[in-house]
Amino acid sequence: MLDFLFGRRKSPAEMMRMHQRALDKAMRELDRTRAKLEQQEKKLIVDIKKA
């Protein structure tokens, strides 16, 4: 009835795949952020030791 507004209903498998992809993307983003922060920390420690 309202399919033209909301699109067809996704099957549970499709919804799970979609949510899993979103989770994987968020995990990769968090890993990248963590790695960046660890690099900054190492850099700061070296700078502090030099000073």
mmCIF entry with sequence, helices, sheets and N, C-alpha, C, O atoms, coordinates in Angstrom:
data_MODEL
# 
_entry.id   MODEL 
# 
_entity.id                         1 
_entity.type                       polymer 
_entity.pdbx_number_of_molecules   1 
# 
_entity_poly.entity_id                      1 
_entity_poly.type                           'polypeptide(L)' 
_entity_poly.nstd_linkage                   no 
_entity_poly.nstd_monomer                   no 
_entity_poly.pdbx_seq_one_letter_code       MLDFLFGRRKSPAEMMRMHQRALDKAMRELDRTRAKLEQQEKKLIVDIKKA 
_entity_poly.pdbx_seq_one_letter_code_can   MLDFLFGRRKSPAEMMRMHQRALDKAMRELDRTRAKLEQQEKKLIVDIKKA 
_entity_poly.pdbx_strand_id                 A 
# 
loop_
_entity_poly_seq.entity_id 
_entity_poly_seq.num 
_entity_poly_seq.mon_id 
_entity_poly_seq.hetero 
1 1  MET n 
1 2  LEU n 
1 3  ASP n 
1 4  PHE n 
1 5  LEU n 
1 6  PHE n 
1 7  GLY n 
1 8  ARG n 
1 9  ARG n 
1 10 LYS n 
1 11 SER n 
1 12 PRO n 
1 13 ALA n 
1 14 GLU n 
1 15 MET n 
1 16 MET n 
1 17 ARG n 
1 18 MET n 
1 19 HIS n 
1 20 GLN n 
1 21 ARG n 
1 22 ALA n 
1 23 LEU n 
1 24 ASP n 
1 25 LYS n 
1 26 ALA n 
1 27 MET n 
1 28 ARG n 
1 29 GLU n 
1 30 LEU n 
1 31 ASP n 
1 32 ARG n 
1 33 THR n 
1 34 ARG n 
1 35 ALA n 
1 36 LYS n 
1 37 LEU n 
1 38 GLU n 
1 39 GLN n 
1 40 GLN n 
1 41 GLU n 
1 42 LYS n 
1 43 LYS n 
1 44 LEU n 
1 45 ILE n 
1 46 VAL n 
1 47 ASP n 
1 48 ILE n 
1 49 LYS n 
1 50 LYS n 
1 51 ALA n 
# 
_struct_asym.id          A 
_struct_asym.entity_id   1 
# 
loop_
_struct_conf.conf_type_id 
_struct_conf.id 
_struct_conf.pdbx_PDB_helix_id 
_struct_conf.beg_label_comp_id 
_struct_conf.beg_label_asym_id 
_struct_conf.beg_label_seq_id 
_struct_conf.pdbx_beg_PDB_ins_code 
_struct_conf.end_label_comp_id 
_struct_conf.end_label_asym_id 
_struct_conf.end_label_seq_id 
_struct_conf.pdbx_end_PDB_ins_code 
_struct_conf.beg_auth_comp_id 
_struct_conf.beg_auth_asym_id 
_struct_conf.beg_auth_seq_id 
_struct_conf.end_auth_comp_id 
_struct_conf.end_auth_asym_id 
_struct_conf.end_auth_seq_id 
_struct_conf.pdbx_PDB_helix_class 
_struct_conf.details 
_struct_conf.pdbx_PDB_helix_length 
HELX_P HELX_P1 AA1 ASP A 3  ? PHE A 6  ? ASP A 3  PHE A 6  1 ? 4  
HELX_P HELX_P2 AA2 PRO A 12 ? LYS A 50 ? PRO A 12 LYS A 50 1 ? 39 
# 
_struct_conf_type.id          HELX_P 
_struct_conf_type.criteria    ? 
_struct_conf_type.reference   ? 
# 
loop_
_atom_site.group_PDB 
_atom_site.id 
_atom_site.type_symbol 
_atom_site.label_atom_id 
_atom_site.label_alt_id 
_atom_site.label_comp_id 
_atom_site.label_asym_id 
_atom_site.label_entity_id 
_atom_site.label_seq_id 
_atom_site.pdbx_PDB_ins_code 
_atom_site.Cartn_x 
_atom_site.Cartn_y 
_atom_site.Cartn_z 
_atom_site.occupancy 
_atom_site.B_iso_or_equiv 
_atom_site.pdbx_formal_charge 
_atom_site.auth_seq_id 
_atom_site.auth_comp_id 
_atom_site.auth_asym_id 
_atom_site.auth_atom_id 
_atom_site.pdbx_PDB_model_num 
ATOM 1   N N  . MET A 1 1  ? 0.827  -1.184  0.000  1.00 0.00 ? 1  MET A N  1 
ATOM 2   C CA . MET A 1 1  ? 0.000  0.000   0.000  1.00 0.00 ? 1  MET A CA 1 
ATOM 3   C C  . MET A 1 1  ? 0.880  1.259   0.000  1.00 0.00 ? 1  MET A C  1 
ATOM 4   O O  . MET A 1 1  ? 0.789  2.083   -0.910 1.00 0.00 ? 1  MET A O  1 
ATOM 5   N N  . LEU A 1 2  ? 1.723  1.400   1.017  1.00 0.00 ? 2  LEU A N  1 
ATOM 6   C CA . LEU A 1 2  ? 2.600  2.566   1.070  1.00 0.00 ? 2  LEU A CA 1 
ATOM 7   C C  . LEU A 1 2  ? 4.001  2.242   0.562  1.00 0.00 ? 2  LEU A C  1 
ATOM 8   O O  . LEU A 1 2  ? 4.964  2.940   0.878  1.00 0.00 ? 2  LEU A O  1 
ATOM 9   N N  . ASP A 1 3  ? 4.101  1.181   -0.225 1.00 0.00 ? 3  ASP A N  1 
ATOM 10  C CA . ASP A 1 3  ? 5.399  0.774   -0.757 1.00 0.00 ? 3  ASP A CA 1 
ATOM 11  C C  . ASP A 1 3  ? 6.057  1.881   -1.575 1.00 0.00 ? 3  ASP A C  1 
ATOM 12  O O  . ASP A 1 3  ? 7.278  2.029   -1.559 1.00 0.00 ? 3  ASP A O  1 
ATOM 13  N N  . PHE A 1 4  ? 5.247  2.652   -2.284 1.00 0.00 ? 4  PHE A N  1 
ATOM 14  C CA . PHE A 1 4  ? 5.817  3.695   -3.122 1.00 0.00 ? 4  PHE A CA 1 
ATOM 15  C C  . PHE A 1 4  ? 6.476  4.790   -2.281 1.00 0.00 ? 4  PHE A C  1 
ATOM 16  O O  . PHE A 1 4  ? 7.356  5.493   -2.778 1.00 0.00 ? 4  PHE A O  1 
ATOM 17  N N  . LEU A 1 5  ? 6.074  4.948   -1.028 1.00 0.00 ? 5  LEU A N  1 
ATOM 18  C CA . LEU A 1 5  ? 6.703  5.937   -0.140 1.00 0.00 ? 5  LEU A CA 1 
ATOM 19  C C  . LEU A 1 5  ? 7.962  5.390   0.522  1.00 0.00 ? 5  LEU A C  1 
ATOM 20  O O  . LEU A 1 5  ? 8.989  6.068   0.569  1.00 0.00 ? 5  LEU A O  1 
ATOM 21  N N  . PHE A 1 6  ? 7.884  4.181   1.026  1.00 0.00 ? 6  PHE A N  1 
ATOM 22  C CA . PHE A 1 6  ? 8.960  3.632   1.841  1.00 0.00 ? 6  PHE A CA 1 
ATOM 23  C C  . PHE A 1 6  ? 9.794  2.578   1.129  1.00 0.00 ? 6  PHE A C  1 
ATOM 24  O O  . PHE A 1 6  ? 10.769 2.093   1.701  1.00 0.00 ? 6  PHE A O  1 
ATOM 25  N N  . GLY A 1 7  ? 9.456  2.217   -0.063 1.00 0.00 ? 7  GLY A N  1 
ATOM 26  C CA . GLY A 1 7  ? 10.163 1.150   -0.760 1.00 0.00 ? 7  GLY A CA 1 
ATOM 27  C C  . GLY A 1 7  ? 9.677  -0.192  -0.254 1.00 0.00 ? 7  GLY A C  1 
ATOM 28  O O  . GLY A 1 7  ? 8.882  -0.270  0.682  1.00 0.00 ? 7  GLY A O  1 
ATOM 29  N N  . ARG A 1 8  ? 10.166 -1.248  -0.887 1.00 0.00 ? 8  ARG A N  1 
ATOM 30  C CA . ARG A 1 8  ? 9.699  -2.568  -0.449 1.00 0.00 ? 8  ARG A CA 1 
ATOM 31  C C  . ARG A 1 8  ? 10.336 -2.931  0.887  1.00 0.00 ? 8  ARG A C  1 
ATOM 32  O O  . ARG A 1 8  ? 11.391 -2.412  1.253  1.00 0.00 ? 8  ARG A O  1 
ATOM 33  N N  . ARG A 1 9  ? 9.689  -3.809  1.585  1.00 0.00 ? 9  ARG A N  1 
ATOM 34  C CA . ARG A 1 9  ? 10.164 -4.235  2.899  1.00 0.00 ? 9  ARG A CA 1 
ATOM 35  C C  . ARG A 1 9  ? 11.390 -5.130  2.723  1.00 0.00 ? 9  ARG A C  1 
ATOM 36  O O  . ARG A 1 9  ? 11.388 -6.029  1.881  1.00 0.00 ? 9  ARG A O  1 
ATOM 37  N N  . LYS A 1 10 ? 12.423 -4.889  3.507  1.00 0.00 ? 10 LYS A N  1 
ATOM 38  C CA . LYS A 1 10 ? 13.640 -5.686  3.392  1.00 0.00 ? 10 LYS A CA 1 
ATOM 39  C C  . LYS A 1 10 ? 13.498 -6.970  4.194  1.00 0.00 ? 10 LYS A C  1 
ATOM 40  O O  . LYS A 1 10 ? 12.880 -6.995  5.258  1.00 0.00 ? 10 LYS A O  1 
ATOM 41  N N  . SER A 1 11 ? 14.079 -8.023  3.664  1.00 0.00 ? 11 SER A N  1 
ATOM 42  C CA . SER A 1 11 ? 14.035 -9.299  4.374  1.00 0.00 ? 11 SER A CA 1 
ATOM 43  C C  . SER A 1 11 ? 14.978 -9.213  5.575  1.00 0.00 ? 11 SER A C  1 
ATOM 44  O O  . SER A 1 11 ? 15.888 -8.384  5.596  1.00 0.00 ? 11 SER A O  1 
ATOM 45  N N  . PRO A 1 12 ? 14.759 -10.067 6.569  1.00 0.00 ? 12 PRO A N  1 
ATOM 46  C CA . PRO A 1 12 ? 15.650 -10.058 7.741  1.00 0.00 ? 12 PRO A CA 1 
ATOM 47  C C  . PRO A 1 12 ? 17.117 -10.243 7.363  1.00 0.00 ? 12 PRO A C  1 
ATOM 48  O O  . PRO A 1 12 ? 17.997 -9.647  7.984  1.00 0.00 ? 12 PRO A O  1 
ATOM 49  N N  . ALA A 1 13 ? 17.385 -11.064 6.350  1.00 0.00 ? 13 ALA A N  1 
ATOM 50  C CA . ALA A 1 13 ? 18.775 -11.278 5.924  1.00 0.00 ? 13 ALA A CA 1 
ATOM 51  C C  . ALA A 1 13 ? 19.371 -9.991  5.354  1.00 0.00 ? 13 ALA A C  1 
ATOM 52  O O  . ALA A 1 13 ? 20.522 -9.657  5.632  1.00 0.00 ? 13 ALA A O  1 
ATOM 53  N N  . GLU A 1 14 ? 18.576 -9.269  4.551  1.00 0.00 ? 14 GLU A N  1 
ATOM 54  C CA . GLU A 1 14 ? 19.059 -8.007  3.983  1.00 0.00 ? 14 GLU A CA 1 
ATOM 55  C C  . GLU A 1 14 ? 19.300 -6.984  5.078  1.00 0.00 ? 14 GLU A C  1 
ATOM 56  O O  . GLU A 1 14 ? 20.297 -6.261  5.057  1.00 0.00 ? 14 GLU A O  1 
ATOM 57  N N  . MET A 1 15 ? 18.376 -6.924  6.042  1.00 0.00 ? 15 MET A N  1 
ATOM 58  C CA . MET A 1 15 ? 18.526 -5.966  7.141  1.00 0.00 ? 15 MET A CA 1 
ATOM 59  C C  . MET A 1 15 ? 19.764 -6.291  7.970  1.00 0.00 ? 15 MET A C  1 
ATOM 60  O O  . MET A 1 15 ? 20.503 -5.397  8.381  1.00 0.00 ? 15 MET A O  1 
ATOM 61  N N  . MET A 1 16 ? 19.981 -7.596  8.212  1.00 0.00 ? 16 MET A N  1 
ATOM 62  C CA . MET A 1 16 ? 21.146 -7.994  8.995  1.00 0.00 ? 16 MET A CA 1 
ATOM 63  C C  . MET A 1 16 ? 22.430 -7.632  8.257  1.00 0.00 ? 16 MET A C  1 
ATOM 64  O O  . MET A 1 16 ? 23.379 -7.140  8.868  1.00 0.00 ? 16 MET A O  1 
ATOM 65  N N  . ARG A 1 17 ? 22.465 -7.871  6.950  1.00 0.00 ? 17 ARG A N  1 
ATOM 66  C CA . ARG A 1 17 ? 23.657 -7.535  6.166  1.00 0.00 ? 17 ARG A CA 1 
ATOM 67  C C  . ARG A 1 17 ? 23.916 -6.027  6.202  1.00 0.00 ? 17 ARG A C  1 
ATOM 68  O O  . ARG A 1 17 ? 25.057 -5.584  6.333  1.00 0.00 ? 17 ARG A O  1 
ATOM 69  N N  . MET A 1 18 ? 22.839 -5.249  6.084  1.00 0.00 ? 18 MET A N  1 
ATOM 70  C CA . MET A 1 18 ? 22.968 -3.797  6.105  1.00 0.00 ? 18 MET A CA 1 
ATOM 71  C C  . MET A 1 18 ? 23.503 -3.314  7.456  1.00 0.00 ? 18 MET A C  1 
ATOM 72  O O  . MET A 1 18 ? 24.402 -2.474  7.513  1.00 0.00 ? 18 MET A O  1 
ATOM 73  N N  . HIS A 1 19 ? 22.946 -3.851  8.530  1.00 0.00 ? 19 HIS A N  1 
ATOM 74  C CA . HIS A 1 19 ? 23.402 -3.458  9.861  1.00 0.00 ? 19 HIS A CA 1 
ATOM 75  C C  . HIS A 1 19 ? 24.829 -3.930  10.118 1.00 0.00 ? 19 HIS A C  1 
ATOM 76  O O  . HIS A 1 19 ? 25.612 -3.221  10.751 1.00 0.00 ? 19 HIS A O  1 
ATOM 77  N N  . GLN A 1 20 ? 25.170 -5.112  9.637  1.00 0.00 ? 20 GLN A N  1 
ATOM 78  C CA . GLN A 1 20 ? 26.531 -5.631  9.818  1.00 0.00 ? 20 GLN A CA 1 
ATOM 79  C C  . GLN A 1 20 ? 27.543 -4.742  9.102  1.00 0.00 ? 20 GLN A C  1 
ATOM 80  O O  . GLN A 1 20 ? 28.624 -4.475  9.626  1.00 0.00 ? 20 GLN A O  1 
ATOM 81  N N  . ARG A 1 21 ? 27.188 -4.289  7.908  1.00 0.00 ? 21 ARG A N  1 
ATOM 82  C CA . ARG A 1 21 ? 28.087 -3.388  7.167  1.00 0.00 ? 21 ARG A CA 1 
ATOM 83  C C  . ARG A 1 21 ? 28.279 -2.090  7.927  1.00 0.00 ? 21 ARG A C  1 
ATOM 84  O O  . ARG A 1 21 ? 29.392 -1.569  7.999  1.00 0.00 ? 21 ARG A O  1 
ATOM 85  N N  . ALA A 1 22 ? 27.189 -1.558  8.501  1.00 0.00 ? 22 ALA A N  1 
ATOM 86  C CA . ALA A 1 22 ? 27.294 -0.315  9.269  1.00 0.00 ? 22 ALA A CA 1 
ATOM 87  C C  . ALA A 1 22 ? 28.189 -0.515  10.490 1.00 0.00 ? 22 ALA A C  1 
ATOM 88  O O  . ALA A 1 22 ? 29.001 0.350   10.820 1.00 0.00 ? 22 ALA A O  1 
ATOM 89  N N  . LEU A 1 23 ? 28.038 -1.656  11.156 1.00 0.00 ? 23 LEU A N  1 
ATOM 90  C CA . LEU A 1 23 ? 28.884 -1.954  12.314 1.00 0.00 ? 23 LEU A CA 1 
ATOM 91  C C  . LEU A 1 23 ? 30.345 -2.079  11.906 1.00 0.00 ? 23 LEU A C  1 
ATOM 92  O O  . LEU A 1 23 ? 31.227 -1.539  12.574 1.00 0.00 ? 23 LEU A O  1 
ATOM 93  N N  . ASP A 1 24 ? 30.603 -2.786  10.818 1.00 0.00 ? 24 ASP A N  1 
ATOM 94  C CA . ASP A 1 24 ? 31.982 -2.954  10.349 1.00 0.00 ? 24 ASP A CA 1 
ATOM 95  C C  . ASP A 1 24 ? 32.612 -1.606  10.015 1.00 0.00 ? 24 ASP A C  1 
ATOM 96  O O  . ASP A 1 24 ? 33.776 -1.356  10.328 1.00 0.00 ? 24 ASP A O  1 
ATOM 97  N N  . LYS A 1 25 ? 31.831 -0.749  9.378  1.00 0.00 ? 25 LYS A N  1 
ATOM 98  C CA . LYS A 1 25 ? 32.327 0.577   9.017  1.00 0.00 ? 25 LYS A CA 1 
ATOM 99  C C  . LYS A 1 25 ? 32.661 1.382   10.271 1.00 0.00 ? 25 LYS A C  1 
ATOM 100 O O  . LYS A 1 25 ? 33.703 2.035   10.334 1.00 0.00 ? 25 LYS A O  1 
ATOM 101 N N  . ALA A 1 26 ? 31.781 1.334   11.261 1.00 0.00 ? 26 ALA A N  1 
ATOM 102 C CA . ALA A 1 26 ? 32.022 2.062   12.508 1.00 0.00 ? 26 ALA A CA 1 
ATOM 103 C C  . ALA A 1 26 ? 33.253 1.515   13.226 1.00 0.00 ? 26 ALA A C  1 
ATOM 104 O O  . ALA A 1 26 ? 34.035 2.281   13.790 1.00 0.00 ? 26 ALA A O  1 
ATOM 105 N N  . MET A 1 27 ? 33.427 0.192   13.206 1.00 0.00 ? 27 MET A N  1 
ATOM 106 C CA . MET A 1 27 ? 34.596 -0.416  13.860 1.00 0.00 ? 27 MET A CA 1 
ATOM 107 C C  . MET A 1 27 ? 35.887 0.028   13.168 1.00 0.00 ? 27 MET A C  1 
ATOM 108 O O  . MET A 1 27 ? 36.870 0.352   13.833 1.00 0.00 ? 27 MET A O  1 
ATOM 109 N N  . ARG A 1 28 ? 35.881 0.042   11.828 1.00 0.00 ? 28 ARG A N  1 
ATOM 110 C CA . ARG A 1 28 ? 37.074 0.494   11.096 1.00 0.00 ? 28 ARG A CA 1 
ATOM 111 C C  . ARG A 1 28 ? 37.397 1.943   11.442 1.00 0.00 ? 28 ARG A C  1 
ATOM 112 O O  . ARG A 1 28 ? 38.557 2.300   11.644 1.00 0.00 ? 28 ARG A O  1 
ATOM 113 N N  . GLU A 1 29 ? 36.355 2.772   11.507 1.00 0.00 ? 29 GLU A N  1 
ATOM 114 C CA . GLU A 1 29 ? 36.544 4.182   11.832 1.00 0.00 ? 29 GLU A CA 1 
ATOM 115 C C  . GLU A 1 29 ? 37.132 4.341   13.237 1.00 0.00 ? 29 GLU A C  1 
ATOM 116 O O  . GLU A 1 29 ? 38.036 5.151   13.445 1.00 0.00 ? 29 GLU A O  1 
ATOM 117 N N  . LEU A 1 30 ? 36.621 3.571   14.194 1.00 0.00 ? 30 LEU A N  1 
ATOM 118 C CA . LEU A 1 30 ? 37.156 3.621   15.555 1.00 0.00 ? 30 LEU A CA 1 
ATOM 119 C C  . LEU A 1 30 ? 38.603 3.148   15.598 1.00 0.00 ? 30 LEU A C  1 
ATOM 120 O O  . LEU A 1 30 ? 39.429 3.735   16.298 1.00 0.00 ? 30 LEU A O  1 
ATOM 121 N N  . ASP A 1 31 ? 38.912 2.096   14.858 1.00 0.00 ? 31 ASP A N  1 
ATOM 122 C CA . ASP A 1 31 ? 40.290 1.597   14.812 1.00 0.00 ? 31 ASP A CA 1 
ATOM 123 C C  . ASP A 1 31 ? 41.227 2.655   14.242 1.00 0.00 ? 31 ASP A C  1 
ATOM 124 O O  . ASP A 1 31 ? 42.335 2.851   14.743 1.00 0.00 ? 31 ASP A O  1 
ATOM 125 N N  . ARG A 1 32 ? 40.775 3.335   13.189 1.00 0.00 ? 32 ARG A N  1 
ATOM 126 C CA . ARG A 1 32 ? 41.587 4.398   12.593 1.00 0.00 ? 32 ARG A CA 1 
ATOM 127 C C  . ARG A 1 32 ? 41.832 5.518   13.594 1.00 0.00 ? 32 ARG A C  1 
ATOM 128 O O  . ARG A 1 32 ? 42.953 6.007   13.732 1.00 0.00 ? 32 ARG A O  1 
ATOM 129 N N  . THR A 1 33 ? 40.773 5.919   14.291 1.00 0.00 ? 33 THR A N  1 
ATOM 130 C CA . THR A 1 33 ? 40.893 6.987   15.283 1.00 0.00 ? 33 THR A CA 1 
ATOM 131 C C  . THR A 1 33 ? 41.841 6.575   16.403 1.00 0.00 ? 33 THR A C  1 
ATOM 132 O O  . THR A 1 33 ? 42.669 7.372   16.844 1.00 0.00 ? 33 THR A O  1 
ATOM 133 N N  . ARG A 1 34 ? 41.722 5.337   16.861 1.00 0.00 ? 34 ARG A N  1 
ATOM 134 C CA . ARG A 1 34 ? 42.594 4.838   17.929 1.00 0.00 ? 34 ARG A CA 1 
ATOM 135 C C  . ARG A 1 34 ? 44.051 4.848   17.481 1.00 0.00 ? 34 ARG A C  1 
ATOM 136 O O  . ARG A 1 34 ? 44.933 5.257   18.236 1.00 0.00 ? 34 ARG A O  1 
ATOM 137 N N  . ALA A 1 35 ? 44.303 4.399   16.257 1.00 0.00 ? 35 ALA A N  1 
ATOM 138 C CA . ALA A 1 35 ? 45.671 4.372   15.736 1.00 0.00 ? 35 ALA A CA 1 
ATOM 139 C C  . ALA A 1 35 ? 46.241 5.788   15.642 1.00 0.00 ? 35 ALA A C  1 
ATOM 140 O O  . ALA A 1 35 ? 47.406 6.019   15.966 1.00 0.00 ? 35 ALA A O  1 
ATOM 141 N N  . LYS A 1 36 ? 45.412 6.729   15.196 1.00 0.00 ? 36 LYS A N  1 
ATOM 142 C CA . LYS A 1 36 ? 45.852 8.123   15.105 1.00 0.00 ? 36 LYS A CA 1 
ATOM 143 C C  . LYS A 1 36 ? 46.224 8.671   16.481 1.00 0.00 ? 36 LYS A C  1 
ATOM 144 O O  . LYS A 1 36 ? 47.246 9.338   16.640 1.00 0.00 ? 36 LYS A O  1 
ATOM 145 N N  . LEU A 1 37 ? 45.383 8.381   17.472 1.00 0.00 ? 37 LEU A N  1 
ATOM 146 C CA . LEU A 1 37 ? 45.652 8.853   18.827 1.00 0.00 ? 37 LEU A CA 1 
ATOM 147 C C  . LEU A 1 37 ? 46.909 8.214   19.401 1.00 0.00 ? 37 LEU A C  1 
ATOM 148 O O  . LEU A 1 37 ? 47.677 8.876   20.099 1.00 0.00 ? 37 LEU A O  1 
ATOM 149 N N  . GLU A 1 38 ? 47.125 6.940   19.114 1.00 0.00 ? 38 GLU A N  1 
ATOM 150 C CA . GLU A 1 38 ? 48.336 6.274   19.595 1.00 0.00 ? 38 GLU A CA 1 
ATOM 151 C C  . GLU A 1 38 ? 49.578 6.901   18.969 1.00 0.00 ? 38 GLU A C  1 
ATOM 152 O O  . GLU A 1 38 ? 50.594 7.071   19.642 1.00 0.00 ? 38 GLU A O  1 
ATOM 153 N N  . GLN A 1 39 ? 49.499 7.244   17.685 1.00 0.00 ? 39 GLN A N  1 
ATOM 154 C CA . GLN A 1 39 ? 50.625 7.902   17.021 1.00 0.00 ? 39 GLN A CA 1 
ATOM 155 C C  . GLN A 1 39 ? 50.903 9.255   17.667 1.00 0.00 ? 39 GLN A C  1 
ATOM 156 O O  . GLN A 1 39 ? 52.058 9.603   17.909 1.00 0.00 ? 39 GLN A O  1 
ATOM 157 N N  . GLN A 1 40 ? 49.843 10.019  17.946 1.00 0.00 ? 40 GLN A N  1 
ATOM 158 C CA . GLN A 1 40 ? 50.008 11.322  18.590 1.00 0.00 ? 40 GLN A CA 1 
ATOM 159 C C  . GLN A 1 40 ? 50.640 11.159  19.962 1.00 0.00 ? 40 GLN A C  1 
ATOM 160 O O  . GLN A 1 40 ? 51.506 11.943  20.351 1.00 0.00 ? 40 GLN A O  1 
ATOM 161 N N  . GLU A 1 41 ? 50.206 10.138  20.694 1.00 0.00 ? 41 GLU A N  1 
ATOM 162 C CA . GLU A 1 41 ? 50.744 9.889   22.028 1.00 0.00 ? 41 GLU A CA 1 
ATOM 163 C C  . GLU A 1 41 ? 52.245 9.606   21.947 1.00 0.00 ? 41 GLU A C  1 
ATOM 164 O O  . GLU A 1 41 ? 53.022 10.164  22.721 1.00 0.00 ? 41 GLU A O  1 
ATOM 165 N N  . LYS A 1 42 ? 52.655 8.748   21.021 1.00 0.00 ? 42 LYS A N  1 
ATOM 166 C CA . LYS A 1 42 ? 54.075 8.430   20.860 1.00 0.00 ? 42 LYS A CA 1 
ATOM 167 C C  . LYS A 1 42 ? 54.871 9.686   20.528 1.00 0.00 ? 42 LYS A C  1 
ATOM 168 O O  . LYS A 1 42 ? 55.956 9.913   21.064 1.00 0.00 ? 42 LYS A O  1 
ATOM 169 N N  . LYS A 1 43 ? 54.310 10.497  19.633 1.00 0.00 ? 43 LYS A N  1 
ATOM 170 C CA . LYS A 1 43 ? 54.978 11.729  19.223 1.00 0.00 ? 43 LYS A CA 1 
ATOM 171 C C  . LYS A 1 43 ? 55.139 12.669  20.423 1.00 0.00 ? 43 LYS A C  1 
ATOM 172 O O  . LYS A 1 43 ? 56.204 13.256  20.617 1.00 0.00 ? 43 LYS A O  1 
ATOM 173 N N  . LEU A 1 44 ? 54.088 12.807  21.219 1.00 0.00 ? 44 LEU A N  1 
ATOM 174 C CA . LEU A 1 44 ? 54.150 13.678  22.393 1.00 0.00 ? 44 LEU A CA 1 
ATOM 175 C C  . LEU A 1 44 ? 55.162 13.172  23.409 1.00 0.00 ? 44 LEU A C  1 
ATOM 176 O O  . LEU A 1 44 ? 55.891 13.965  24.006 1.00 0.00 ? 44 LEU A O  1 
ATOM 177 N N  . ILE A 1 45 ? 55.214 11.868  23.609 1.00 0.00 ? 45 ILE A N  1 
ATOM 178 C CA . ILE A 1 45 ? 56.175 11.295  24.557 1.00 0.00 ? 45 ILE A CA 1 
ATOM 179 C C  . ILE A 1 45 ? 57.600 11.611  24.102 1.00 0.00 ? 45 ILE A C  1 
ATOM 180 O O  . ILE A 1 45 ? 58.446 11.985  24.915 1.00 0.00 ? 45 ILE A O  1 
ATOM 181 N N  . VAL A 1 46 ? 57.864 11.460  22.806 1.00 0.00 ? 46 VAL A N  1 
ATOM 182 C CA . VAL A 1 46 ? 59.195 11.775  22.273 1.00 0.00 ? 46 VAL A CA 1 
ATOM 183 C C  . VAL A 1 46 ? 59.499 13.257  22.466 1.00 0.00 ? 46 VAL A C  1 
ATOM 184 O O  . VAL A 1 46 ? 60.603 13.613  22.877 1.00 0.00 ? 46 VAL A O  1 
ATOM 185 N N  . ASP A 1 47 ? 58.525 14.129  22.170 1.00 0.00 ? 47 ASP A N  1 
ATOM 186 C CA . ASP A 1 47 ? 58.723 15.573  22.337 1.00 0.00 ? 47 ASP A CA 1 
ATOM 187 C C  . ASP A 1 47 ? 58.996 15.927  23.795 1.00 0.00 ? 47 ASP A C  1 
ATOM 188 O O  . ASP A 1 47 ? 59.848 16.769  24.079 1.00 0.00 ? 47 ASP A O  1 
ATOM 189 N N  . ILE A 1 48 ? 58.284 15.293  24.715 1.00 0.00 ? 48 ILE A N  1 
ATOM 190 C CA . ILE A 1 48 ? 58.473 15.571  26.141 1.00 0.00 ? 48 ILE A CA 1 
ATOM 191 C C  . ILE A 1 48 ? 59.866 15.126  26.582 1.00 0.00 ? 48 ILE A C  1 
ATOM 192 O O  . ILE A 1 48 ? 60.526 15.814  27.360 1.00 0.00 ? 48 ILE A O  1 
ATOM 193 N N  . LYS A 1 49 ? 60.309 13.978  26.083 1.00 0.00 ? 49 LYS A N  1 
ATOM 194 C CA . LYS A 1 49 ? 61.640 13.481  26.457 1.00 0.00 ? 49 LYS A CA 1 
ATOM 195 C C  . LYS A 1 49 ? 62.740 14.391  25.924 1.00 0.00 ? 49 LYS A C  1 
ATOM 196 O O  . LYS A 1 49 ? 63.780 14.547  26.562 1.00 0.00 ? 49 LYS A O  1 
ATOM 197 N N  . LYS A 1 50 ? 62.513 14.994  24.754 1.00 0.00 ? 50 LYS A N  1 
ATOM 198 C CA . LYS A 1 50 ? 63.497 15.914  24.179 1.00 0.00 ? 50 LYS A CA 1 
ATOM 199 C C  . LYS A 1 50 ? 63.600 17.192  25.005 1.00 0.00 ? 50 LYS A C  1 
ATOM 200 O O  . LYS A 1 50 ? 64.686 17.757  25.141 1.00 0.00 ? 50 LYS A O  1 
ATOM 201 N N  . ALA A 1 51 ? 62.488 17.647  25.551 1.00 0.00 ? 51 ALA A N  1 
ATOM 202 C CA . ALA A 1 51 ? 62.459 18.930  26.267 1.00 0.00 ? 51 ALA A CA 1 
ATOM 203 C C  . ALA A 1 51 ? 63.108 18.865  27.630 1.00 0.00 ? 51 ALA A C  1 
ATOM 204 O O  . ALA A 1 51 ? 63.155 19.869  28.341 1.00 0.00 ? 51 ALA A O  1 
# 
